[in-house]
Amino acid sequence: MIETLWTRSEIERVMLNFGRALDLGDWKLYRSCFPDRFLVNFERLTGQPEVYVDAELWTRFAEVILSPVRRHHQYSNFSASIDGDNATAVIYMVARHWKSTDSGAAEYTQNGWYENSFARIGGEWKITRLLHTYQWVSGNGGLFDFSDPELIKVMGQVFDPKNRVKR
């Protein structure tokens, strides 16, 4: 039982580092949450199917899309299932974004959860599948500049059809 509680604590720590890194723009800490390649499913948000991507590229995507806005991520309702060196967890989230703007609300909020998979790799827990979904959003999604050339480039690399997970 103590091992299970410790493992759950380690998985929670990965998610808390994940969120704190996003909020601080600590991209090295953010990158440390993943193995070299992993699954990403942000289909609900992006409309793009699940991909298997390089962690450096995913980290660059997060940096480019989020750096122009202030961020605040909160996680709760951790529910983990652990099987040896593998685990799955549902983590509720509220992700707030803010940017001064003269074209609509200055805030954009997502309310939902992650359904992530984890593995113990080299003695450390990593997110091996990042599944982001939400129940609702509020505010101004236009805070994110999808016309930014660097964002277009990085999104093209992340969601390249060659990275798509075959079903």
MIMAR-552874 format. One record per atom (N, C-alpha, C, O): residue in three letters; x, y, z. Coordinates in steps of 0.02 Angstrom, whole numbers. Layout:
REM residues N
+---------+--------+--------+--------+
! residuo !   east !  north !     up !
+---------+--------+--------+--------+
!     ALA !      X !      Y !      Z !
...
+---------+--------+--------+--------+
***
This chain:
REM residues 167
+---------+--------+--------+--------+
! residuo !   east !  north !     up !
+---------+--------+--------+--------+
!     MET !     40 !    -59 !      0 !
!     MET !      0 !      0 !      0 !
!     MET !     43 !     63 !      0 !
!     MET !     27 !    112 !    -34 !
!     ILE !     97 !     63 !     38 !
!     ILE !    142 !    121 !     40 !
!     ILE !    172 !    133 !    -29 !
!     ILE !    178 !    190 !    -51 !
!     GLU !    191 !     79 !    -63 !
!     GLU !    219 !     85 !   -131 !
!     GLU !    167 !    118 !   -177 !
!     GLU !    185 !    161 !   -217 !
!     THR !    105 !     97 !   -173 !
!     THR !     52 !    125 !   -215 !
!     THR !     43 !    199 !   -200 !
!     THR !     37 !    240 !   -246 !
!     LEU !     42 !    217 !   -137 !
!     LEU !     34 !    288 !   -118 !
!     LEU !     93 !    329 !   -142 !
!     LEU !     84 !    385 !   -166 !
!     TRP !    153 !    302 !   -136 !
!     TRP !    213 !    338 !   -160 !
!     TRP !    210 !    347 !   -236 !
!     TRP !    224 !    401 !   -261 !
!     THR !    191 !    294 !   -271 !
!     THR !    186 !    298 !   -344 !
!     THR !    134 !    350 !   -365 !
!     THR !    147 !    390 !   -410 !
!     ARG !     77 !    349 !   -332 !
!     ARG !     25 !    399 !   -347 !
!     ARG !     53 !    469 !   -335 !
!     ARG !     40 !    514 !   -375 !
!     SER !     90 !    479 !   -282 !
!     SER !    120 !    543 !   -266 !
!     SER !    168 !    564 !   -321 !
!     SER !    170 !    623 !   -341 !
!     GLU !    207 !    518 !   -347 !
!     GLU !    255 !    533 !   -400 !
!     GLU !    219 !    552 !   -465 !
!     GLU !    241 !    597 !   -501 !
!     ILE !    164 !    518 !   -480 !
!     ILE !    125 !    535 !   -540 !
!     ILE !     94 !    604 !   -532 !
!     ILE !     94 !    643 !   -580 !
!     GLU !     67 !    619 !   -473 !
!     GLU !     40 !    686 !   -461 !
!     GLU !     95 !    738 !   -468 !
!     GLU !     83 !    792 !   -496 !
!     ARG !    155 !    723 !   -444 !
!     ARG !    211 !    770 !   -450 !
!     ARG !    226 !    786 !   -523 !
!     ARG !    240 !    843 !   -540 !
!     VAL !    224 !    735 !   -566 !
!     VAL !    236 !    747 !   -638 !
!     VAL !    184 !    796 !   -665 !
!     VAL !    201 !    843 !   -700 !
!     MET !    120 !    785 !   -647 !
!     MET !     68 !    830 !   -672 !
!     MET !     75 !    900 !   -642 !
!     MET !     62 !    949 !   -677 !
!     LEU !     93 !    905 !   -579 !
!     LEU !    102 !    971 !   -549 !
!     LEU !    162 !   1007 !   -580 !
!     LEU !    159 !   1068 !   -590 !
!     ASN !    216 !    971 !   -595 !
!     ASN !    273 !   1000 !   -631 !
!     ASN !    251 !   1023 !   -701 !
!     ASN !    271 !   1076 !   -724 !
!     PHE !    212 !    981 !   -734 !
!     PHE !    185 !    996 !   -800 !
!     PHE !    149 !   1064 !   -799 !
!     PHE !    163 !   1108 !   -840 !
!     GLY !    102 !   1072 !   -752 !
!     GLY !     64 !   1134 !   -748 !
!     GLY !    105 !   1193 !   -727 !
!     GLY !     99 !   1248 !   -755 !
!     ARG !    148 !   1184 !   -678 !
!     ARG !    190 !   1239 !   -654 !
!     ARG !    237 !   1262 !   -709 !
!     ARG !    249 !   1321 !   -717 !
!     ALA !    264 !   1214 !   -746 !
!     ALA !    309 !   1231 !   -802 !
!     ALA !    272 !   1272 !   -855 !
!     ALA !    300 !   1320 !   -881 !
!     LEU !    210 !   1253 !   -870 !
!     LEU !    171 !   1292 !   -918 !
!     LEU !    161 !   1364 !   -893 !
!     LEU !    169 !   1412 !   -930 !
!     ASP !    144 !   1370 !   -829 !
!     ASP !    130 !   1436 !   -801 !
!     ASP !    192 !   1480 !   -798 !
!     ASP !    188 !   1541 !   -810 !
!     LEU !    249 !   1451 !   -782 !
!     LEU !    311 !   1490 !   -777 !
!     LEU !    349 !   1498 !   -843 !
!     LEU !    394 !   1539 !   -848 !
!     GLY !    330 !   1458 !   -893 !
!     GLY !    369 !   1457 !   -955 !
!     GLY !    436 !   1423 !   -943 !
!     GLY !    485 !   1441 !   -975 !
!     ASP !    437 !   1375 !   -898 !
!     ASP !    498 !   1336 !   -884 !
!     ASP !    498 !   1276 !   -931 !
!     ASP !    477 !   1221 !   -912 !
!     TRP !    521 !   1287 !   -992 !
!     TRP !    515 !   1236 !  -1044 !
!     TRP !    560 !   1177 !  -1032 !
!     TRP !    546 !   1122 !  -1057 !
!     LYS !    614 !   1185 !   -995 !
!     LYS !    657 !   1128 !   -977 !
!     LYS !    619 !   1082 !   -929 !
!     LYS !    619 !   1021 !   -938 !
!     LEU !    586 !   1110 !   -879 !
!     LEU !    546 !   1071 !   -833 !
!     LEU !    488 !   1037 !   -870 !
!     LEU !    473 !    979 !   -859 !
!     TYR !    455 !   1074 !   -915 !
!     TYR !    400 !   1046 !   -954 !
!     TYR !    424 !    986 !   -994 !
!     TYR !    392 !    934 !   -994 !
!     ARG !    480 !    994 !  -1029 !
!     ARG !    509 !    939 !  -1069 !
!     ARG !    524 !    878 !  -1026 !
!     ARG !    517 !    821 !  -1050 !
!     SER !    544 !    889 !   -964 !
!     SER !    563 !    833 !   -920 !
!     SER !    503 !    789 !   -902 !
!     SER !    512 !    734 !   -874 !
!     CYS !    443 !    811 !   -916 !
!     CYS !    383 !    772 !   -900 !
!     CYS !    370 !    716 !   -950 !
!     CYS !    325 !    674 !   -938 !
!     PHE !    407 !    714 !  -1005 !
!     PHE !    394 !    667 !  -1060 !
!     PHE !    454 !    624 !  -1077 !
!     PHE !    511 !    645 !  -1067 !
!     PRO !    442 !    564 !  -1104 !
!     PRO !    498 !    527 !  -1135 !
!     PRO !    515 !    560 !  -1202 !
!     PRO !    483 !    610 !  -1220 !
!     ASP !    563 !    534 !  -1237 !
!     ASP !    585 !    565 !  -1299 !
!     ASP !    530 !    570 !  -1351 !
!     ASP !    525 !    619 !  -1388 !
!     ARG !    487 !    519 !  -1355 !
!     ARG !    429 !    520 !  -1400 !
!     ARG !    369 !    495 !  -1361 !
!     ARG !    375 !    452 !  -1318 !
!     PHE !    311 !    524 !  -1376 !
!     PHE !    251 !    504 !  -1339 !
!     PHE !    189 !    523 !  -1380 !
!     PHE !    193 !    558 !  -1430 !
!     LEU !    132 !    498 !  -1357 !
!     LEU !     68 !    511 !  -1390 !
!     LEU !     37 !    575 !  -1364 !
!     LEU !     39 !    590 !  -1304 !
!     VAL !      7 !    614 !  -1410 !
!     VAL !    -28 !    675 !  -1392 !
!     VAL !    -96 !    674 !  -1426 !
!     VAL !   -101 !    665 !  -1487 !
!     ASN !   -149 !    684 !  -1386 !
!     ASN !   -216 !    690 !  -1414 !
!     ASN !   -246 !    755 !  -1388 !
!     ASN !   -271 !    758 !  -1332 !
!     PHE !   -245 !    805 !  -1430 !
!     PHE !   -276 !    870 !  -1417 !
!     PHE !   -331 !    881 !  -1469 !
!     PHE !   -346 !    938 !  -1487 !
!     GLU !   -361 !    827 !  -1492 !
!     GLU !   -410 !    831 !  -1547 !
!     GLU !   -469 !    875 !  -1528 !
!     GLU !   -493 !    913 !  -1570 !
!     ARG !   -492 !    871 !  -1468 !
!     ARG !   -550 !    912 !  -1447 !
!     ARG !   -535 !    986 !  -1455 !
!     ARG !   -579 !   1025 !  -1472 !
!     LEU !   -473 !   1006 !  -1442 !
!     LEU !   -453 !   1076 !  -1446 !
!     LEU !   -432 !   1096 !  -1517 !
!     LEU !   -451 !   1150 !  -1540 !
!     THR !   -393 !   1054 !  -1550 !
!     THR !   -363 !   1073 !  -1614 !
!     THR !   -400 !   1046 !  -1676 !
!     THR !   -392 !   1072 !  -1731 !
!     GLY !   -441 !    994 !  -1666 !
!     GLY !   -472 !    962 !  -1724 !
!     GLY !   -426 !    913 !  -1759 !
!     GLY !   -446 !    881 !  -1807 !
!     GLN !   -364 !    908 !  -1735 !
!     GLN !   -314 !    863 !  -1765 !
!     GLN !   -314 !    796 !  -1730 !
!     GLN !   -322 !    793 !  -1669 !
!     PRO !   -306 !    741 !  -1767 !
!     PRO !   -305 !    675 !  -1735 !
!     PRO !   -243 !    664 !  -1692 !
!     PRO !   -194 !    702 !  -1695 !
!     GLU !   -246 !    612 !  -1651 !
!     GLU !   -191 !    595 !  -1607 !
!     GLU !   -127 !    584 !  -1646 !
!     GLU !   -127 !    557 !  -1701 !
!     VAL !    -71 !    608 !  -1616 !
!     VAL !     -6 !    603 !  -1648 !
!     VAL !     45 !    572 !  -1600 !
!     VAL !     36 !    574 !  -1539 !
!     TYR !     97 !    544 !  -1629 !
!     TYR !    154 !    518 !  -1592 !
!     TYR !    211 !    565 !  -1609 !
!     TYR !    235 !    566 !  -1666 !
!     VAL !    234 !    605 !  -1560 !
!     VAL !    280 !    659 !  -1575 !
!     VAL !    343 !    658 !  -1532 !
!     VAL !    345 !    627 !  -1479 !
!     ASP !    391 !    694 !  -1556 !
!     ASP !    454 !    706 !  -1521 !
!     ASP !    440 !    756 !  -1465 !
!     ASP !    408 !    807 !  -1476 !
!     ALA !    464 !    742 !  -1405 !
!     ALA !    451 !    785 !  -1347 !
!     ALA !    480 !    855 !  -1356 !
!     ALA !    451 !    903 !  -1332 !
!     GLU !    537 !    861 !  -1389 !
!     GLU !    567 !    927 !  -1401 !
!     GLU !    520 !    969 !  -1445 !
!     GLU !    510 !   1028 !  -1432 !
!     LEU !    492 !    938 !  -1496 !
!     LEU !    446 !    973 !  -1541 !
!     LEU !    382 !    993 !  -1503 !
!     LEU !    358 !   1049 !  -1511 !
!     TRP !    354 !    948 !  -1463 !
!     TRP !    294 !    964 !  -1425 !
!     TRP !    308 !   1021 !  -1376 !
!     TRP !    266 !   1065 !  -1367 !
!     THR !    366 !   1020 !  -1346 !
!     THR !    384 !   1074 !  -1299 !
!     THR !    389 !   1140 !  -1336 !
!     THR !    367 !   1192 !  -1311 !
!     ARG !    418 !   1139 !  -1396 !
!     ARG !    423 !   1200 !  -1436 !
!     ARG !    353 !   1226 !  -1454 !
!     ARG !    341 !   1286 !  -1452 !
!     PHE !    308 !   1181 !  -1472 !
!     PHE !    239 !   1200 !  -1486 !
!     PHE !    208 !   1235 !  -1426 !
!     PHE !    178 !   1289 !  -1434 !
!     ALA !    215 !   1206 !  -1367 !
!     ALA !    186 !   1236 !  -1306 !
!     ALA !    216 !   1305 !  -1295 !
!     ALA !    180 !   1352 !  -1277 !
!     GLU !    281 !   1311 !  -1305 !
!     GLU !    314 !   1376 !  -1294 !
!     GLU !    288 !   1428 !  -1342 !
!     GLU !    274 !   1485 !  -1322 !
!     VAL !    282 !   1410 !  -1406 !
!     VAL !    261 !   1459 !  -1456 !
!     VAL !    189 !   1481 !  -1446 !
!     VAL !    173 !   1540 !  -1451 !
!     ILE !    145 !   1433 !  -1433 !
!     ILE !     74 !   1452 !  -1426 !
!     ILE !     58 !   1486 !  -1360 !
!     ILE !     14 !   1529 !  -1358 !
!     LEU !     94 !   1469 !  -1307 !
!     LEU !     76 !   1495 !  -1241 !
!     LEU !    116 !   1556 !  -1219 !
!     LEU !     93 !   1594 !  -1176 !
!     SER !    176 !   1566 !  -1246 !
!     SER !    217 !   1622 !  -1222 !
!     SER !    184 !   1691 !  -1228 !
!     SER !    195 !   1734 !  -1186 !
!     PRO !    143 !   1703 !  -1280 !
!     PRO !    111 !   1770 !  -1284 !
!     PRO !     57 !   1783 !  -1232 !
!     PRO !     35 !   1840 !  -1225 !
!     VAL !     35 !   1732 !  -1195 !
!     VAL !    -19 !   1742 !  -1146 !
!     VAL !      6 !   1724 !  -1076 !
!     VAL !     53 !   1685 !  -1068 !
!     ARG !    -26 !   1753 !  -1026 !
!     ARG !    -13 !   1731 !   -957 !
!     ARG !    -56 !   1669 !   -945 !
!     ARG !   -110 !   1663 !   -973 !
!     ARG !    -30 !   1623 !   -904 !
!     ARG !    -64 !   1559 !   -894 !
!     ARG !    -70 !   1543 !   -820 !
!     ARG !    -30 !   1564 !   -778 !
!     HIS !   -123 !   1506 !   -805 !
!     HIS !   -133 !   1481 !   -737 !
!     HIS !   -171 !   1415 !   -741 !
!     HIS !   -229 !   1414 !   -760 !
!     HIS !   -137 !   1360 !   -725 !
!     HIS !   -166 !   1293 !   -728 !
!     HIS !   -177 !   1267 !   -657 !
!     HIS !   -134 !   1272 !   -614 !
!     GLN !   -236 !   1238 !   -646 !
!     GLN !   -252 !   1206 !   -583 !
!     GLN !   -274 !   1135 !   -596 !
!     GLN !   -313 !   1123 !   -642 !
!     TYR !   -251 !   1089 !   -555 !
!     TYR !   -268 !   1018 !   -562 !
!     TYR !   -299 !    992 !   -497 !
!     TYR !   -279 !   1013 !   -443 !
!     SER !   -347 !    948 !   -504 !
!     SER !   -380 !    918 !   -446 !
!     SER !   -410 !    850 !   -466 !
!     SER !   -402 !    828 !   -523 !
!     ASN !   -444 !    819 !   -418 !
!     ASN !   -479 !    756 !   -430 !
!     ASN !   -434 !    704 !   -463 !
!     ASN !   -454 !    672 !   -512 !
!     PHE !   -373 !    696 !   -438 !
!     PHE !   -327 !    646 !   -464 !
!     PHE !   -356 !    576 !   -451 !
!     PHE !   -377 !    560 !   -395 !
!     SER !   -359 !    536 !   -503 !
!     SER !   -381 !    467 !   -497 !
!     SER !   -333 !    424 !   -538 !
!     SER !   -335 !    427 !   -600 !
!     ALA !   -292 !    385 !   -505 !
!     ALA !   -239 !    346 !   -540 !
!     ALA !   -251 !    272 !   -532 !
!     ALA !   -272 !    248 !   -479 !
!     SER !   -236 !    235 !   -585 !
!     SER !   -234 !    162 !   -585 !
!     SER !   -163 !    142 !   -601 !
!     SER !   -136 !    162 !   -653 !
!     ILE !   -132 !    104 !   -557 !
!     ILE !    -61 !     87 !   -564 !
!     ILE !    -53 !     13 !   -576 !
!     ILE !    -84 !    -28 !   -541 !
!     ASP !    -11 !     -4 !   -625 !
!     ASP !      3 !    -74 !   -641 !
!     ASP !     79 !    -81 !   -652 !
!     ASP !    102 !    -76 !   -709 !
!     GLY !    115 !    -92 !   -598 !
!     GLY !    188 !    -98 !   -603 !
!     GLY !    219 !    -32 !   -624 !
!     GLY !    213 !     19 !   -589 !
!     ASP !    253 !    -33 !   -681 !
!     ASP !    287 !     27 !   -707 !
!     ASP !    244 !     67 !   -756 !
!     ASP !    270 !    110 !   -791 !
!     ASN !    180 !     53 !   -757 !
!     ASN !    133 !     89 !   -801 !
!     ASN !     74 !    113 !   -759 !
!     ASN !     56 !     83 !   -709 !
!     ALA !     44 !    167 !   -782 !
!     ALA !    -13 !    194 !   -746 !
!     ALA !    -56 !    235 !   -793 !
!     ALA !    -33 !    259 !   -845 !
!     THR !   -118 !    243 !   -774 !
!     THR !   -163 !    290 !   -808 !
!     THR !   -193 !    335 !   -753 !
!     THR !   -198 !    314 !   -695 !
!     ALA !   -211 !    395 !   -772 !
!     ALA !   -240 !    441 !   -723 !
!     ALA !   -287 !    489 !   -758 !
!     ALA !   -276 !    510 !   -815 !
!     VAL !   -339 !    507 !   -722 !
!     VAL !   -383 !    562 !   -742 !
!     VAL !   -369 !    619 !   -694 !
!     VAL !   -369 !    610 !   -633 !
!     ILE !   -356 !    678 !   -722 !
!     ILE !   -339 !    736 !   -683 !
!     ILE !   -382 !    794 !   -707 !
!     ILE !   -377 !    815 !   -765 !
!     TYR !   -425 !    819 !   -664 !
!     TYR !   -467 !    876 !   -683 !
!     TYR !   -423 !    938 !   -689 !
!     TYR !   -374 !    945 !   -653 !
!     MET !   -442 !    983 !   -734 !
!     MET !   -403 !   1043 !   -743 !
!     MET !   -447 !   1103 !   -758 !
!     MET !   -500 !   1098 !   -788 !
!     VAL !   -422 !   1160 !   -737 !
!     VAL !   -447 !   1225 !   -758 !
!     VAL !   -385 !   1262 !   -784 !
!     VAL !   -337 !   1272 !   -748 !
!     ALA !   -388 !   1281 !   -847 !
!     ALA !   -331 !   1315 !   -878 !
!     ALA !   -353 !   1386 !   -897 !
!     ALA !   -395 !   1395 !   -941 !
!     ARG !   -324 !   1435 !   -864 !
!     ARG !   -342 !   1505 !   -877 !
!     ARG !   -286 !   1537 !   -917 !
!     ARG !   -226 !   1525 !   -906 !
!     HIS !   -306 !   1579 !   -964 !
!     HIS !   -259 !   1615 !  -1007 !
!     HIS !   -281 !   1688 !  -1008 !
!     HIS !   -340 !   1703 !  -1010 !
!     TRP !   -232 !   1734 !  -1008 !
!     TRP !   -248 !   1805 !  -1007 !
!     TRP !   -199 !   1842 !  -1052 !
!     TRP !   -139 !   1826 !  -1054 !
!     LYS !   -226 !   1890 !  -1089 !
!     LYS !   -184 !   1933 !  -1131 !
!     LYS !   -221 !   1998 !  -1142 !
!     LYS !   -281 !   1998 !  -1159 !
!     SER !   -187 !   2052 !  -1133 !
!     SER !   -218 !   2117 !  -1146 !
!     SER !   -237 !   2121 !  -1220 !
!     SER !   -197 !   2104 !  -1263 !
!     THR !   -298 !   2142 !  -1233 !
!     THR !   -321 !   2144 !  -1302 !
!     THR !   -373 !   2199 !  -1310 !
!     THR !   -406 !   2218 !  -1262 !
!     ASP !   -379 !   2225 !  -1370 !
!     ASP !   -431 !   2273 !  -1384 !
!     ASP !   -484 !   2243 !  -1431 !
!     ASP !   -524 !   2278 !  -1460 !
!     SER !   -482 !   2176 !  -1437 !
!     SER !   -530 !   2142 !  -1481 !
!     SER !   -564 !   2085 !  -1445 !
!     SER !   -558 !   2027 !  -1463 !
!     GLY !   -601 !   2103 !  -1393 !
!     GLY !   -638 !   2052 !  -1356 !
!     GLY !   -610 !   2043 !  -1286 !
!     GLY !   -566 !   2080 !  -1264 !
!     ALA !   -637 !   1993 !  -1252 !
!     ALA !   -617 !   1979 !  -1183 !
!     ALA !   -542 !   1965 !  -1179 !
!     ALA !   -511 !   1941 !  -1226 !
!     ALA !   -514 !   1981 !  -1122 !
!     ALA !   -442 !   1970 !  -1110 !
!     ALA !   -428 !   1901 !  -1082 !
!     ALA !   -370 !   1884 !  -1069 !
!     GLU !   -480 !   1861 !  -1071 !
!     GLU !   -471 !   1795 !  -1040 !
!     GLU !   -501 !   1739 !  -1082 !
!     GLU !   -548 !   1749 !  -1121 !
!     TYR !   -471 !   1680 !  -1074 !
!     TYR !   -495 !   1619 !  -1106 !
!     TYR !   -483 !   1563 !  -1057 !
!     TYR !   -427 !   1554 !  -1033 !
!     THR !   -535 !   1524 !  -1042 !
!     THR !   -529 !   1472 !   -992 !
!     THR !   -556 !   1406 !  -1019 !
!     THR !   -608 !   1404 !  -1052 !
!     GLN !   -519 !   1352 !  -1005 !
!     GLN !   -540 !   1284 !  -1022 !
!     GLN !   -555 !   1248 !   -957 !
!     GLN !   -515 !   1251 !   -909 !
!     ASN !   -611 !   1213 !   -954 !
!     ASN !   -630 !   1172 !   -896 !
!     ASN !   -639 !   1101 !   -920 !
!     ASN !   -682 !   1086 !   -962 !
!     GLY !   -599 !   1055 !   -893 !
!     GLY !   -603 !    986 !   -915 !
!     GLY !   -555 !    942 !   -877 !
!     GLY !   -547 !    948 !   -816 !
!     TRP !   -522 !    897 !   -914 !
!     TRP !   -476 !    851 !   -881 !
!     TRP !   -426 !    822 !   -931 !
!     TRP !   -434 !    828 !   -991 !
!     TYR !   -376 !    791 !   -902 !
!     TYR !   -328 !    750 !   -940 !
!     TYR !   -342 !    678 !   -924 !
!     TYR !   -359 !    660 !   -867 !
!     GLU !   -336 !    635 !   -974 !
!     GLU !   -338 !    562 !   -965 !
!     GLU !   -271 !    537 !   -991 !
!     GLU !   -264 !    518 !  -1049 !
!     ASN !   -221 !    537 !   -947 !
!     ASN !   -152 !    524 !   -966 !
!     ASN !   -129 !    454 !   -949 !
!     ASN !   -156 !    421 !   -904 !
!     SER !    -80 !    432 !   -987 !
!     SER !    -44 !    370 !   -971 !
!     SER !     27 !    390 !   -950 !
!     SER !     54 !    440 !   -972 !
!     PHE !     55 !    349 !   -906 !
!     PHE !    121 !    362 !   -878 !
!     PHE !    161 !    297 !   -878 !
!     PHE !    133 !    243 !   -878 !
!     ALA !    227 !    304 !   -879 !
!     ALA !    272 !    246 !   -872 !
!     ALA !    332 !    268 !   -831 !
!     ALA !    354 !    325 !   -834 !
!     ARG !    357 !    220 !   -792 !
!     ARG !    419 !    232 !   -754 !
!     ARG !    476 !    215 !   -802 !
!     ARG !    484 !    158 !   -823 !
!     ILE !    515 !    265 !   -818 !
!     ILE !    570 !    258 !   -867 !
!     ILE !    634 !    282 !   -833 !
!     ILE !    638 !    340 !   -811 !
!     GLY !    682 !    238 !   -827 !
!     GLY !    744 !    256 !   -793 !
!     GLY !    732 !    278 !   -721 !
!     GLY !    768 !    321 !   -696 !
!     GLY !    682 !    250 !   -689 !
!     GLY !    667 !    266 !   -620 !
!     GLY !    623 !    328 !   -610 !
!     GLY !    606 !    345 !   -553 !
!     GLU !    605 !    362 !   -665 !
!     GLU !    563 !    422 !   -660 !
!     GLU !    498 !    413 !   -698 !
!     GLU !    497 !    383 !   -752 !
!     TRP !    444 !    438 !   -670 !
!     TRP !    380 !    435 !   -704 !
!     TRP !    376 !    489 !   -758 !
!     TRP !    394 !    547 !   -746 !
!     LYS !    351 !    469 !   -817 !
!     LYS !    343 !    515 !   -874 !
!     LYS !    273 !    507 !   -903 !
!     LYS !    242 !    454 !   -897 !
!     ILE !    248 !    560 !   -933 !
!     ILE !    184 !    557 !   -969 !
!     ILE !    197 !    525 !  -1037 !
!     ILE !    235 !    552 !  -1077 !
!     THR !    166 !    468 !  -1051 !
!     THR !    176 !    433 !  -1115 !
!     THR !    118 !    444 !  -1163 !
!     THR !    123 !    433 !  -1223 !
!     ARG !     62 !    467 !  -1135 !
!     ARG !      5 !    487 !  -1177 !
!     ARG !    -29 !    546 !  -1143 !
!     ARG !    -50 !    541 !  -1085 !
!     LEU !    -34 !    600 !  -1179 !
!     LEU !    -64 !    662 !  -1154 !
!     LEU !   -130 !    671 !  -1190 !
!     LEU !   -131 !    689 !  -1249 !
!     LEU !   -185 !    658 !  -1155 !
!     LEU !   -252 !    665 !  -1185 !
!     LEU !   -287 !    722 !  -1149 !
!     LEU !   -306 !    716 !  -1091 !
!     HIS !   -296 !    776 !  -1185 !
!     HIS !   -327 !    838 !  -1158 !
!     HIS !   -397 !    842 !  -1185 !
!     HIS !   -409 !    837 !  -1245 !
!     THR !   -444 !    851 !  -1140 !
!     THR !   -513 !    862 !  -1161 !
!     THR !   -545 !    913 !  -1114 !
!     THR !   -518 !    929 !  -1061 !
!     TYR !   -601 !    938 !  -1134 !
!     TYR !   -634 !    987 !  -1091 !
!     TYR !   -710 !    981 !  -1098 !
!     TYR !   -735 !    955 !  -1148 !
!     GLN !   -743 !   1004 !  -1047 !
!     GLN !   -816 !   1005 !  -1047 !
!     GLN !   -842 !   1069 !  -1079 !
!     GLN !   -891 !   1068 !  -1116 !
!     TRP !   -809 !   1126 !  -1064 !
!     TRP !   -828 !   1189 !  -1094 !
!     TRP !   -770 !   1237 !  -1091 !
!     TRP !   -723 !   1229 !  -1052 !
!     VAL !   -774 !   1288 !  -1133 !
!     VAL !   -727 !   1343 !  -1132 !
!     VAL !   -767 !   1408 !  -1125 !
!     VAL !   -826 !   1410 !  -1142 !
!     SER !   -734 !   1458 !  -1101 !
!     SER !   -766 !   1524 !  -1097 !
!     SER !   -714 !   1577 !  -1114 !
!     SER !   -654 !   1567 !  -1103 !
!     GLY !   -738 !   1632 !  -1139 !
!     GLY !   -693 !   1687 !  -1154 !
!     GLY !   -673 !   1691 !  -1227 !
!     GLY !   -709 !   1668 !  -1271 !
!     ASN !   -616 !   1720 !  -1239 !
!     ASN !   -593 !   1739 !  -1305 !
!     ASN !   -537 !   1693 !  -1330 !
!     ASN !   -479 !   1702 !  -1312 !
!     GLY !   -555 !   1643 !  -1371 !
!     GLY !   -505 !   1599 !  -1401 !
!     GLY !   -459 !   1635 !  -1448 !
!     GLY !   -407 !   1608 !  -1468 !
!     GLY !   -477 !   1696 !  -1468 !
!     GLY !   -436 !   1736 !  -1512 !
!     GLY !   -373 !   1763 !  -1479 !
!     GLY !   -334 !   1797 !  -1511 !
!     LEU !   -363 !   1748 !  -1414 !
!     LEU !   -301 !   1769 !  -1381 !
!     LEU !   -241 !   1733 !  -1412 !
!     LEU !   -184 !   1757 !  -1407 !
!     PHE !   -253 !   1676 !  -1445 !
!     PHE !   -200 !   1638 !  -1476 !
!     PHE !   -196 !   1657 !  -1550 !
!     PHE !   -246 !   1652 !  -1586 !
!     ASP !   -138 !   1678 !  -1571 !
!     ASP !   -128 !   1703 !  -1639 !
!     ASP !   -109 !   1646 !  -1686 !
!     ASP !    -50 !   1631 !  -1695 !
!     PHE !   -159 !   1615 !  -1716 !
!     PHE !   -146 !   1559 !  -1761 !
!     PHE !   -120 !   1581 !  -1829 !
!     PHE !   -107 !   1539 !  -1873 !
!     SER !   -111 !   1646 !  -1839 !
!     SER !    -81 !   1670 !  -1901 !
!     SER !     -6 !   1682 !  -1892 !
!     SER !     29 !   1699 !  -1940 !
!     ASP !     20 !   1672 !  -1831 !
!     ASP !     91 !   1680 !  -1818 !
!     ASP !    131 !   1630 !  -1859 !
!     ASP !    119 !   1570 !  -1853 !
!     PRO !    178 !   1653 !  -1900 !
!     PRO !    216 !   1606 !  -1943 !
!     PRO !    252 !   1551 !  -1905 !
!     PRO !    254 !   1494 !  -1929 !
!     GLU !    280 !   1566 !  -1848 !
!     GLU !    316 !   1515 !  -1809 !
!     GLU !    266 !   1463 !  -1783 !
!     GLU !    281 !   1403 !  -1783 !
!     LEU !    208 !   1485 !  -1760 !
!     LEU !    157 !   1438 !  -1737 !
!     LEU !    132 !   1394 !  -1794 !
!     LEU !    122 !   1334 !  -1785 !
!     ILE !    120 !   1424 !  -1852 !
!     ILE !     99 !   1385 !  -1910 !
!     ILE !    150 !   1332 !  -1926 !
!     ILE !    133 !   1274 !  -1940 !
!     LYS !    214 !   1350 !  -1926 !
!     LYS !    268 !   1303 !  -1941 !
!     LYS !    270 !   1245 !  -1891 !
!     LYS !    272 !   1187 !  -1910 !
!     VAL !    269 !   1262 !  -1826 !
!     VAL !    274 !   1210 !  -1774 !
!     VAL !    212 !   1166 !  -1774 !
!     VAL !    218 !   1105 !  -1766 !
!     MET !    153 !   1196 !  -1782 !
!     MET !     92 !   1155 !  -1784 !
!     MET !     94 !   1107 !  -1844 !
!     MET !     71 !   1050 !  -1839 !
!     GLY !    120 !   1131 !  -1900 !
!     GLY !    127 !   1088 !  -1959 !
!     GLY !    172 !   1029 !  -1946 !
!     GLY !    160 !    974 !  -1971 !
!     GLN !    224 !   1040 !  -1906 !
!     GLN !    270 !    985 !  -1889 !
!     GLN !    238 !    937 !  -1839 !
!     GLN !    242 !    876 !  -1847 !
!     VAL !    206 !    964 !  -1787 !
!     VAL !    175 !    922 !  -1736 !
!     VAL !    120 !    879 !  -1766 !
!     VAL !    118 !    818 !  -1756 !
!     PHE !     75 !    910 !  -1804 !
!     PHE !     16 !    875 !  -1829 !
!     PHE !     24 !    850 !  -1900 !
!     PHE !    -25 !    836 !  -1935 !
!     ASP !     87 !    844 !  -1922 !
!     ASP !    103 !    815 !  -1988 !
!     ASP !     70 !    746 !  -1994 !
!     ASP !     73 !    706 !  -1947 !
!     PRO !     37 !    732 !  -2050 !
!     PRO !      4 !    666 !  -2058 !
!     PRO !     49 !    607 !  -2043 !
!     PRO !     24 !    554 !  -2023 !
!     LYS !    114 !    613 !  -2053 !
!     LYS !    159 !    556 !  -2039 !
!     LYS !    162 !    540 !  -1965 !
!     LYS !    182 !    485 !  -1946 !
!     ASN !    142 !    588 !  -1921 !
!     ASN !    142 !    577 !  -1849 !
!     ASN !     77 !    548 !  -1823 !
!     ASN !     72 !    529 !  -1765 !
!     ARG !     27 !    545 !  -1866 !
!     ARG !    -39 !    521 !  -1844 !
!     ARG !    -37 !    449 !  -1821 !
!     ARG !     -3 !    407 !  -1850 !
!     VAL !    -74 !    437 !  -1768 !
!     VAL !    -80 !    369 !  -1741 !
!     VAL !   -128 !    331 !  -1786 !
!     VAL !   -184 !    353 !  -1799 !
!     LYS !   -105 !    273 !  -1809 !
!     LYS !   -147 !    231 !  -1852 !
!     LYS !   -198 !    194 !  -1809 !
!     LYS !   -179 !    165 !  -1758 !
!     ARG !   -260 !    196 !  -1827 !
!     ARG !   -313 !    162 !  -1789 !
!     ARG !   -334 !     99 !  -1824 !
!     ARG !   -379 !     64 !  -1800 !
+---------+--------+--------+--------+
***
